[in-house]
Amino acid sequence: MTTGNRAAETRELIPATAERLFAECGVFAVSNRQGGEEAGQGDNFAVGYHVGTKADLVRAIVRRHTGPMERTRERMPAEVEHSHEPRDWVTCPVRPYTAHLAELGDPTWFARFSAQVMTDPGLRQTTVDEALATEPMRRIVDGLDRCLPAVPLPVHLERGATARNLVTHTPAEREAAPAGGAPTPKPGWDAVATSLIDAIVGLLLAPVTPTGA
């Protein structure tokens, strides 16, 4: 194997290994040295040399999964472009994610990795910005906003954050169940997607209780 091929293989192996470690142990509980050792790199500086900072490593992991999901999302906004049903638009970000998790097979770590990342304010913003930067996601957000009832801006922002938490933590719990030997609450990822969509649509369309009531 040539030096170039070995370097490319290492650049692929380090994010894959780090994803599993971050999912199981937490992002900041895992040092670059541990990540390098688990990836078979004895050099303490291997992660920094091949990938960069920890934030760069998180981005690399996210991008390993973004491509397959975005290829599905690219066509979905056009299919519901004229819909005024929030459910149609909520489906667009949720089902590509759960379908991707299903395609990864067992075991998977990406859902738990995502949940771990979202507990850190700096990395959470990095991940959210990365996800929302794509053209399909911008179209989905705009389409959903057009068909939601008008609510006060703080309520709108709060519900958006709650919806993101649902999409982040529900799949992570589903993914973690078999890893811990626990029964899964849903038989498959398609059922998880349906439950998530039901919950998010209900959340976004819920009445707003007046302040002080």
C-alpha positions in Angstrom: 0.0 0.0 0.0 1.4 3.4 -0.9 1.9 6.2 1.6 -1.0 8.2 0.0 -3.3 5.2 0.3 -2.4 4.6 3.9 -3.0 8.3 4.7 -6.4 8.2 3.0 -7.3 5.0 4.9 -6.3 6.6 8.2 -8.4 9.7 7.5 -11.4 7.4 7.0 -10.6 5.1 10.0 -10.1 7.9 12.6 -13.6 9.4 12.2 -15.2 6.0 12.2 -13.4 5.0 15.4 -14.0 8.4 17.1 -17.7 8.1 16.3 -18.0 4.9 18.3 -15.9 6.2 21.2 -17.8 9.5 21.3 -21.1 7.7 21.2 -20.2 5.3 24.1 -18.1 7.6 26.3 -18.9 11.2 25.5 -17.0 13.6 23.3 -14.8 15.2 25.9 -14.2 12.0 27.8 -12.2 10.7 24.8 -8.8 12.3 24.1 -7.2 12.5 20.7 -4.6 10.1 21.9 -7.3 7.5 22.7 -8.9 8.0 19.4 -5.6 7.5 17.6 -4.8 4.4 19.6 -8.2 2.8 18.9 -7.7 3.5 15.2 -4.3 1.7 15.4 -2.2 4.9 15.3 0.6 4.9 17.8 1.5 8.5 17.1 -0.1 10.8 19.7 -0.5 13.5 17.0 -2.2 11.3 14.4 -5.7 12.8 14.9 -4.4 16.3 14.7 -2.3 15.6 11.7 -4.9 13.7 9.7 -8.1 15.5 10.8 -7.4 18.6 12.9 -9.0 19.8 16.1 -11.8 18.0 18.0 -14.4 20.3 16.3 -12.9 19.3 12.9 -13.2 15.7 13.9 -16.9 16.2 14.8 -17.5 17.9 11.5 -15.7 15.0 9.7 -18.0 12.5 11.4 -21.1 14.5 10.6 -20.1 14.8 7.0 -19.6 11.0 6.7 -23.4 10.7 7.2 -24.7 13.9 5.7 -24.1 12.9 2.1 -26.4 9.9 2.1 -29.2 11.7 4.0 -29.0 14.8 1.8 -29.3 12.8 -1.4 -32.7 11.7 -0.1 -33.6 15.1 1.1 -32.8 16.8 -2.2 -35.9 15.4 -3.9 -38.3 15.6 -0.9 -39.0 19.4 -0.9 -40.0 19.3 -4.5 -42.5 16.5 -3.8 -44.3 18.5 -1.2 -43.6 22.0 -2.5 -47.3 23.0 -2.7 -48.4 21.3 0.5 -49.8 23.2 3.4 -49.7 20.2 5.7 -47.0 20.5 8.4 -46.8 16.7 8.5 -45.5 16.6 4.9 -42.7 19.1 5.7 -41.8 17.4 9.1 -41.4 14.1 7.2 -38.7 15.6 5.0 -35.9 15.9 7.7 -37.0 12.9 9.8 -37.4 10.0 7.4 -34.0 10.4 5.6 -32.3 10.3 9.1 -34.1 7.2 10.3 -33.7 5.5 6.9 -30.0 6.2 7.0 -29.8 4.6 10.5 -31.6 1.6 9.2 -29.2 1.3 6.2 -26.2 1.3 8.6 -27.3 -2.0 10.1 -26.4 -3.1 13.6 -24.8 -1.9 15.6 -24.8 1.8 14.9 -23.4 4.7 16.8 -24.3 7.8 14.9 -27.5 8.6 16.8 -25.8 8.3 20.1 -22.8 10.3 18.8 -25.3 13.1 17.7 -26.9 13.1 21.1 -23.5 13.4 22.9 -22.5 16.3 20.6 -25.7 18.2 21.3 -24.9 18.3 25.1 -21.9 20.6 24.4 -22.9 24.2 23.5 -20.0 24.9 21.1 -20.2 21.6 19.3 -24.0 21.7 19.3 -23.9 25.0 17.3 -21.3 23.5 15.0 -23.5 20.5 14.3 -26.7 22.6 13.9 -25.0 25.0 11.5 -23.6 22.1 9.5 -27.1 20.6 9.2 -28.9 23.8 8.3 -26.3 24.9 5.8 -27.6 22.7 3.0 -30.0 23.9 0.4 -32.6 21.1 1.0 -32.7 21.8 4.7 -33.2 25.6 4.1 -36.1 24.7 1.7 -37.6 22.4 4.3 -37.4 24.9 7.1 -39.0 27.6 4.9 -41.8 25.3 3.7 -42.6 24.3 7.3 -42.6 27.9 8.5 -45.1 28.8 5.8 -47.8 26.3 7.0 -47.5 26.7 10.7 -49.9 28.9 12.7 -48.6 32.2 13.9 -47.2 32.0 17.4 -45.0 34.4 19.4 -41.4 34.2 18.4 -40.2 32.9 21.8 -42.7 30.0 21.5 -41.7 29.4 17.9 -38.0 29.1 18.9 -38.7 27.0 21.9 -40.8 24.5 19.9 -38.0 24.3 17.3 -35.5 23.5 20.0 -37.8 20.9 21.5 -38.4 19.3 18.1 -34.6 19.1 17.6 -34.3 17.4 21.0 -36.9 14.9 20.0 -35.1 14.1 16.7 -31.8 13.9 18.5 -32.6 11.9 21.6 -35.4 9.5 20.6 -33.2 7.8 17.9 -30.3 7.7 20.4 -32.4 5.9 23.0 -33.6 3.4 20.3 -30.0 2.8 19.1 -28.7 2.3 22.7 -31.4 -0.2 23.7 -30.0 -3.3 21.9 -26.4 -2.2 22.8 -27.4 -2.5 26.5 -29.4 -5.6 26.1 -32.8 -3.8 26.6 -35.9 -4.3 24.4 -36.5 -1.7 21.8 -39.6 0.4 22.2 -40.3 0.3 18.4 -39.8 -2.7 16.1 -37.8 -0.7 13.5 -36.6 2.7 12.3 -39.7 3.2 10.1 -41.9 3.0 13.2 -39.6 5.4 15.1 -39.9 7.9 12.3 -43.7 7.7 12.4 -43.8 8.3 16.1 -41.4 11.2 15.8 -43.4 12.8 13.1 -46.6 12.4 15.1 -45.0 14.0 18.2 -43.4 16.9 16.3 -46.5 17.8 14.4 -48.5 17.7 17.6 -45.9 20.0 19.3 -45.8 22.5 16.4 -49.6 22.8 16.2 -50.3 22.8 20.0 -52.3 25.8 21.3 -50.4 28.4 23.2 -51.4 28.9 26.8 -51.6 32.6 27.6 -48.8 33.8 29.9 -50.0 33.7 33.5 -52.8 31.2 32.8 
